[in-house]
Amino acid sequence: MAASGRRAGRGTRVMAGAAVLGALVAIFNYYSPDSGIDGTGGALLVIVTTLLIAALALMLGRRGSGRALLGGLCLILLLGTAFAAWLLNSPTLVVLMAIAVVGWLLHVTAPRASA
């Protein structure tokens, strides 16, 4: 049981870590005049969504009801943020969102401990 608990938490940690790193990249892109997307609304939206993904990933790691809804919302945000990063020409952010999707897959496929 302890091993399954560790595996279940690994996905959410990967997701949250990639989202926090993605937020840092998005903040850098928003303020760096060399990025080409500095000060744009799209870059600001990506900052907000990456922070939201990190918060949702941490909430997914807890027990309780509504986890399926949170997981679905997290996947939608991950895919939308990856698409926005692609449109903003931020390959680093696209890769980080792909890593977060892998974390989501780890979370979804991890065996659940029986009550």
N, C-alpha and C positions, 0 to 999 in steps of 0.2 A: 504494500500500500504506500509506503513512503516513497518508493521509486516512482509510482504513478503520479503522486502529488508533485514530485520534482519535475517530471516531464510535462505535466499540465501547466505548471508555472513557468516553464522555460519559454514556451511560445509567447506568453504575455510579456515576459521580460524582453524578449527579442523585439517584439512589436513596439513596446514602450521605448526601448533604447534607440531603435531606428527612427522612431517618430521624434524623439528629443534631438537627435543628431540632425534630422531633417529640418526641424525648427531652427536650429543654429545655422544651417546652410541657407535657409530661406531668409533669416534675418540678415545674414551677410549679403545675400543677393539684393535685398531691399535697400540696404544702405550703401553698398559699393557702387560707385559710378562706373566702374569697369565691367559690371555684370550685364549692362544693357537693359535691365529690368528694374533699375533702382527707382524707388518711389511709385511703382505701379500698383494698381489695385489688385491685380492678380497675385503679385508677390506677397502683398499683405494678406490676402485670402489664404494663401498657402501657409503662412505663419500660423494663422488661426486654426486651420484644419489639422496641421501637424500637432499642435498643442492639444487639440481636442482628441485626436487619435491616441496620444500618450495618456490622457486622462481616462479614456474609455478602456484602454488596454489594462491599466491598473485596476479599474473597476471589474474587468473580466476575470482578474486573478482571484477575486473574492467569491465566496460561496453566496448563494442567494438566488432569488427568482429574477427573471428578466435577462438572463445571460444570453439566451438565443437572440433576443432583440438587440442587445448590445453588440453581440458578435456580428449580426447582419449589418447594423449601422456602421460598425468599424470597417467591415469589408467595403461597403459603399464609399466611405470616406477615403479609404486607402486607394481604391481604384480611381476615384475622382481626383485625388491629390496627385497621383502618379500621372494622370492625363494632363492636369494643369501644369505640372513640372515639365512635361514633354513639350507643351505649347510655349512655355517660358524659356525653353532651351537650357534647362538645368539638368544635365545628365547625372550629376552627383545625387540630386534629389530623387530622380527617377530610380536610380539604383537603391537608394535607401528605402524608398517605398516598396520596391520589389523584395528587399530583405524583410520589411515589415509584413508583407503578404506571406512570406515563408513562415514567419512567426505566427501569423493567423492560422495557417495550415497546421502548424505544430500544435497550436491550441485546440483546434477543432478535432484533430485526429488522435489526440492524447486520450488514453483510457481514463475513464472516470472512476473514482473510488465509490464503492457502494455505500449507501447510508446505513 
